[in-house]
Amino acid sequence: MTYSYKTNGTCSSTITFDCGDDGRVTNVRFTGGCNGNLKGISKLVEGLTVDEIIEKCAGITCGFKKTSCPDQLAKAVAQVKKQG
């Protein structure tokens, strides 16, 4: 299933991704933000489970901000996990 998450506090504005019944995340796409870095993040998390993404990305900050694009991705997949 495809999900869309509106980010908060980052240069990117939206994260879109697919999450299968097995909890694996694919096709992560960021709208806005640092193009090269976000393409890299998308490739690095491809095929990881929701829990693996949360473990690796939650709590990462960007400069003086209290969040980051990876942190927002962790929040997005956590929301999908919570929905069950």
C-alpha positions in Angstrom: 0.0 0.0 0.0 1.2 3.5 -0.8 1.4 6.1 2.0 2.0 9.8 2.0 3.3 11.8 5.0 3.4 15.6 5.4 6.7 16.4 7.1 7.1 19.0 9.8 10.2 21.1 10.4 12.3 20.0 7.4 13.1 21.3 3.9 11.3 18.3 2.4 7.5 18.7 2.4 6.2 15.2 1.8 7.4 11.6 2.0 5.7 9.0 -0.1 6.5 5.3 0.3 5.1 1.8 -0.1 4.7 -0.6 2.8 3.9 -4.3 2.2 2.1 -6.7 4.5 5.5 -7.9 5.6 6.3 -4.5 7.0 9.0 -3.8 4.4 9.3 -0.3 3.0 10.0 0.4 -0.7 9.8 3.2 -3.2 10.6 6.0 -0.7 10.3 9.4 -2.4 10.9 12.8 -0.8 9.4 16.0 -2.2 11.7 19.0 -1.7 14.8 19.0 0.4 18.4 18.1 -0.5 18.0 16.0 -3.6 21.2 13.9 -3.5 21.0 13.2 0.2 17.4 12.2 0.0 18.0 9.9 -2.9 20.7 8.3 -0.9 18.5 7.8 2.1 15.8 6.3 -0.1 18.3 3.8 -1.5 19.7 2.9 1.9 16.3 2.2 3.5 14.9 0.3 0.5 13.6 -3.1 1.6 14.1 -2.4 5.3 11.3 -3.1 7.8 9.5 -0.4 9.6 11.2 -1.3 12.8 14.7 -1.2 11.2 14.0 2.3 9.7 12.8 3.5 13.1 15.9 2.1 14.8 18.3 3.7 12.3 16.6 7.1 11.7 14.6 8.2 14.7 16.1 11.1 16.6 18.5 12.3 13.9 18.7 16.1 13.8 19.6 18.5 11.1 21.8 21.5 12.1 19.9 23.5 14.7 16.6 21.8 13.9 15.1 19.2 16.4 14.3 16.9 13.5 15.6 15.9 10.0 14.3 14.2 6.9 15.5 10.7 8.2 13.7 11.4 11.5 10.6 12.4 9.7 10.8 9.2 7.7 11.0 7.3 11.0 7.8 9.1 12.2 6.1 8.4 8.9 6.7 4.6 9.1 5.9 4.6 12.8 2.5 6.1 12.0 1.9 3.2 9.5 2.9 0.7 12.1 0.6 2.3 14.7 -2.3 2.1 12.2 -1.6 -1.6 12.1 
